[in-house]
């Protein structure tokens, strides 16, 4: 869902950085550095290595020479020497986090997640406000299954900038996976406010409400998901879920007056339930367009119509169910319902 893409630096960025560093160096060192930067731009990496070694032998070095060497070694796929060069650059200027960022890029390229995360943590120690680095640390940790450690980084970023990338969504997903449905809600809300109509966030928010037992609140994001998604694999399941939620909504409306003799209260509950059953029928119909022989949709639609006092409309739906179903026990129950409805016509 979230990929480690930002914050890992490219060679072009290194060359720009090298050129900038050269401008403030003593003349002889600056000249060497400018030459190394020029060679990097031309792709002559072995010459960069040779020039860098010569500068080291002549004791004409600073962190920018080692940074250039790191770039050249990286391009030559000599990763151990590239890492060693960035370490030397970092020693010469411990407050500069750039060499460590480049080093982390190498570890990432090598697929060494532990080293990548460790190096990023060194960057954070130097530059605690670097949100990109914290984000990348969190992504690496999450990939490793160290979810609690990743959450710490995401939460630190959220404190600094709640709108940063997909941090709010990331925290919400972690809380959801930990079955912390209540705590996940504000993060999904924030994520959706930043990316209105994002189908992944809408689906996650709806599922979170479902898992948290807030069925009525699950309906709007799930309906919105259906309005925007192009994922045909998810549509039937989500459509059926929405229809079922409307049925439960109707049942919830009727529950308080189950044994009541208050005619006004009963009438109000019935009116409310009728609206919900009507909405359920709409979504059962949508599901039947996608799955014409869905037994659950046919039976659900018929039951909703019956609860709306539209038994005659339910009759052809029940008969279709009888044609497609292989559930003999359920067919027996439906057959009895059909008989009762047909008896009402006489």
Buried (B, 14 or more C-beta within 10 A) or exposed (E): EBEBEEBBBEBEBBBEBBBEBBEEBEEEBBEBBBBBBBBBBEEBBEBBBEBBEEBBEEEBBBBBBBBBBBBBBBBBEBBEBBBBBBBBBBEBBEEBBBBBBBBBBBBBBBEBBEBBBBBBBBBBEBBEEBBBBBBBBBBBBBBBEBBEBBBEBBBBBBEBEBEBBBBBBBBBBBBBEEEBBEEBBBBBBBBBEBBEEBBBBBBBBBBBBBEBEBBEBBBBBBBBBBEEBEEEEBBBEBBBBBBBBBBBBBBBBBEEBEEEEEEEEBEEBBEBBBBBBBBBBBBBBBBBEEBEEBBBBBBBBBBBBBBBEBBEBBBEBBBBBEEEBEEEEBBEEBBEBBEEBEEEEE
